[in-house]
Amino acid sequence: MRANILSLSATLVLSVLTLFSTSCSTHTQKLDHRTIESLGGIALGKPRLDPRGHIILPIDCDVSGTRAITTTPTRLESALACLPPEITRKDQTIWLTLKTRTTKAGLSSKCPDLDLGKLSPETYLVYYRDPDGSEHPIGVVLTKNLRW
């Protein structure tokens, strides 16, 4: 009887651990600006046009905390991968929020470039938007000199 209870307890514990590890591996998280600064910061690259006429904006950010971009990293995150950022645009303002998840094959700690779609040739202000809605300026994007 005692062996059956131990076996049942072990099975229950393994089931809970399996459920927990599965849910954690697919959990995405939006990062706040303070966290990004602790991982080395974020900077914008030079925009370019792709063959579809979309503006592609490189982002220099690595959520591993192994590289200084705008600040010296104060923490390491070896298990994080960067997903495509959440982007919102209104008039000449662009807001972005980085999303991460536990890394797996095919994902990288380096943040992917932003596909801003087709934009008119203007000057755009870019802000980082925290999950709580607060904003932090991170740069300006000039699309006036891109060949259309």
Secondary structure, DSSP 4 states (H G I P E B T S, - for coil): -HHHHHHHHHHHHHHHHHHHHHHHHT-EEEPPHHHHHHTT--EE---EE-TTS-EEE-EE-BTTS-S-SSS------TTEEEEEEEEEEETTEEEEEEEEEE--TT--SBPPPEE--S--S-EEEEEEE-TTS-EEEEEEEE-TTS--
